[in-house]
């Protein structure tokens, strides 16, 4: 049975976020969904990327 690990990435700055998602993709992370969340301060709503990758067997 395949096992997975999960991660969330808060996307607030497009330029930084794209390079971060590319870096994570290179590490085997796959974006599997997007949700919006309420923030605070100037930025009230921002997207969150949901990622997963297989757990390597040690």
Secondary structure as GFF3:
##gff-version 3
##sequence-region A 1 58
A	DSSP	beta_strand	4	10	.	.	.	ID=ss1
A	DSSP	alpha_helix	14	26	.	.	.	ID=ss2
A	DSSP	beta_strand	30	38	.	.	.	ID=ss3
A	DSSP	beta_strand	45	54	.	.	.	ID=ss4
###
